[in-house]
Amino acid sequence: MDNDGSRLILRPYKTCDADYIVKWVSDEKTFCGWSSDRFGKYPLTAETLNAHYREVENSDRHWQMTALNEDHIPVGHLIMRYID
């Protein structure tokens, strides 16, 4: 549950999530902290994010996940790495 008592849903990342995620990275400082320079230069675009995830798509050691609110709107994003 999140802070207001509503439930969150965790599911694998979908390319349509990128439109939400890039809006959360609103300045270069946030971008650098969030991405650790894995996504090239600021600003982050949905195309850049999806291209990066396509590169690691078949890796069993890199899973992208999206958290959704009860209305199925993305409200969070995380990457799990080196799952073993």
Secondary structure, DSSP 8 states (H G I E B T S, - for coil): --TTS---EEEE--GGGHHHHHHH--SHHHHHHHHTTTT-SSS--HHHHHHHHHHTTT-TTEEEEEEE-TTS-EEEEEEEES--
